[in-house]
Amino acid sequence: MIETLTFDVTVVGAGPAGLAAALEADAQGAKTLLIEREARLGGILKQCIHDGFGLVRFGEKLSGPEYAERFMEQLPKSKVTVFTLSFVSKIEREDGVNILTLVTRDGIRLIRTRSLVLATGCRERTSRQIGVHGRHCAGVFTAGTAQYYTNILGKLPTKRCVILGSGDIGLIMARRLTLEGAKVVGVFEAKPTPSGLTRNISQCLWDFDIPLHTSKTVTRVFGEARMSAVEIASVDDCMCPVAGTEEIIPCDALILSVGLIPENELAESIGVPIDPKTKGALVDERNETLVSGVFACGNALHVNDLVDYVSESGETAGKHAAHPLPIQRNLVPVECDASLLYVVPQRLNQNTEDTERVFFFRSSADLDNATLTVTRNGQTLFSKKYAHLRPPEMERLSVHLKSDQLAGAEPVCFHLEGSRNE
Amino acid sequence: MSYIKKLNRKLQERFHGSVQAFERDGCLVLQGALEQWDDVVSAGLLAVNRRCYDGLVNDIIFTGGVIPPMRLPALQDQALDGVEPDVLIIGGGIVGCAIARECARYEMSVLLVEKEHDVAMQSSGRNDGMVHPGVDLIPGQIKRRYNMRGNRMYDQICSELDVPFCRSGQYLCFQSKGLAFAAYFAQVYYKLFGPRCRYLGHTKFIKREPNMNQKIQAALFFPDAGVVSPYGLTIAYAENAVDNGVRLSLDTAVLDMKLDAHRIVSVSTNRGTIYPKIVINAAGVFSEEIARMANDRFFSIHPRKGTNTILDHKAAKRMTAIVSSFGTSSTKKKHTKGGGLVKTIDDNTLVGPDAVETYRKEDFSTAAQNIADVFEKQRMTDPALSLRDAITYFSGIRAATYEEDFVIRKGRRTENIVHAAGIQSPGITAAPAIAVDVSRMAAELLAKTREVRKNPEFNPIRKAILRPNELSDQERDQLIHEQADYGEIICRCEQVSRGEVKAALHRSVPCDTLDGVKRRVRPGMGRCQGGFCGPLVLQIIAEETGMPLEQIDKNAPGGELLFGTIKEVQSE
């Protein structure tokens, strides 16, 4: 007999976003379920044993597991029900209620829930998605997988490697592998500027004399059963390899840090519209998606740079998931032009008493003395100055906007101006 | 004027004395030296003549590069030394494995040797898995005969071996009004000679496949086309063979043979010398080398590489069947029936393949340009085709003869060999029928020395690893209550449970690699390409086999993923 359980709020994923969402929903008095696929809570934080987590939130530098622990230790004091080793295989919607099918070691379970919070995190782009060619031998790892082998299993996946992509995990793995006894030949980045946080470039590369080569990419992999070398080449303005610039570097592994993709397969299965810019759901300022009763948060919503913002986004979703709106939403679109990579939320609700609206955005270029202008119907709602903006660094912005400022269907438009820093 | 004279004149004109043709023992032989591999192949294709000769042997020396020797297993032992099987099958591709299973129907002792660490490691695991209706095969071809017979056998064989198979059908699309007109007449030809087909005008086609190119004027629909997992079927054949008493020896390469009076007496391998009564050559791209060792060489292989791209499940929703366009892949010039866009049995879309001549028989590398070219062509069929949907890509090498046909026969000179060689597309389709005939030939040869009876114990049924994902919620719940491991999902993209991974490690064909598990139960086949499940599968392999983590290979010996405990490893 398949057991059916009913909750007010069900949170899928117990990484930093899901933990915060579940605790907040519980604090708001909702009967809350937290579902985790793995045996242990904490998501990817479990393997992030470097420090730097929690500066914004706790004012201290914590490791990933320590940061997760701050939330996990509150769970026993809460009424949150936690299922680990539980996998959501299907979501159906019936009269506005979400019905989840769970696969667990105790059998199949059905969960009926009024509000659903998707905190499903993100996955790494693979070698295939960026077109690494040549032999398909052992030795190609995403940075996160290499991190799991090194930090969770305590095994080294390489003795001499090349890192492609200067995303934060790649930079952190460059340091980590060096500390654990491997030789990192260099970090290669196809773009002209590094993708990771400035502090990581300094602390993970410069401090360990690891060279960073921009405008260069890996074009081919060599080897039989295990990798023996990679070919690198310079790229032109269109990111295409330039013939004649190829160079062979002997190595046993290629570690990839070439971007993260929000995991939204569950969201898409119930028809949640996705923003092509963020690859996450379109949400309002309460992190509710365009499907009522379904919320999204954390890296499933958009890839964050700091875990502190991930937790905040989880709390926002958890809080509002616990309190369904009494009246239907009236949503105004938020748009940005090419000067921004994206802005979240992409919708604002007119029908709300709350006037505080929190935005997260990224600039699409390195800008000095930048001005952010937010307009509607050609009128400026507000503007803000920034000394410096970089695409890898996300900006958080809190603004008070009253309902009457949002009357009508016209979009709220974000625009950045500043001097380009080449 | 004789054919040889005319041919030599043509060769003189084209290669200015670098190539000569002559007859030897009923075969046409080419000799000489050329610097370009494409010229070596062109000379062979220019010379080939099926009417006058038993086969073309191309002995032109290629001077423009070094042909890599066959990759050999590192393993050296005497495990097979002195073994005397009735039948020795060389090659664990789909043909060799299917022959092994069919041989088990007779009272014969059978040994199957494969140089790789698993079956289906070369062409059989590196194709589009299409069960061809035989659209562009010509009456008279051996491959056409086996394709037609093999295709009809698929429902039964896949049901016996518990392998998913779907007759999804194939559309051959025509882009211009003129071609649509020709297609209308082509269906008359197909009605006379097969395969079955139906003509669909523009409106009907677009109604059935609304996401395909709106410019398609007409299509022929071949309902007999289907899709299967080619490595899944090969593994199933091998498992059923082993279950019926066939001995399988992996990591075993044939190195040489000793003959006496037109009979193979012994076969030496890296695992000792074997003394078989009958030898079956199912060695794929290396079948010419085996024929050479057996002193029975009357064909040559010119390897032809093809690259396929696999798209995410999301992209597979765009169509219901195999869709190809006339003029993109079905051209004789390119010698590939290549599916075009194949909706696979695992609900991915496969795009490809192309066809490139190569002298490297085991170069499975991929190149961006080949894939870009294939996509460009296939956009004729589906304009929305995007490389962004690609989750992976792979290459395979077809074992083409110059006759562009299969070689399925007893030896010409050597009495105790049967060749199942030159098998390229449609080899997957043809394999079940080839296996029936080749096993019978082996039994006939053996019957010259002793009576060969049918094996009364033969069991044609093989049970696959459970697929909980395909059960109803109630059945799945029941299964999990019996075995909790089926309730723990290891691979999120393909929803593979711990129970399935464990089961894959305890089958009758051994499996102890990450990719071996992937080929059997699919963890890592999805969009994250094993980023999340790889380390979990690795740990399960270690738990189940007792191997240390750092000894587990990705795909083949020497392909270890880990180097040892952190801080203890010396960097290089």
Interface residues (C-beta under 8 A of the other chain):
Chain A: I2 R37 L85 F87 S89 T101 V103 T104 R105 D106 G107 I108 R123 E124 T126 S127 R128 Q129 G131 H133 G134 R135 H136 C137 A138 G139 T142 G144 T145 Y148 Y149 T150 I152 L153 G154 K155 L156 P157 T158 K159 R160 E180 G181 A182 K183 R220 E224 A225 R226 D252
Chain B: R71 F364 S365 T366 A367 A368 I371 L387 R388 A390 I391 T392 Y393 F394 N469 D473 Q474 R476 D477 I480 H481 A484 D485 G487 E488 I489 R492 Q495 S497 R527 C528 Q529 G530 G531 F532 G534 P535 Q539 L549 E550 D553 K554 N555 A556 P557 G558 G559 E560 L561 L562 F563 G564 T565 I566 K567 E568 V569 Q570 S571 E572
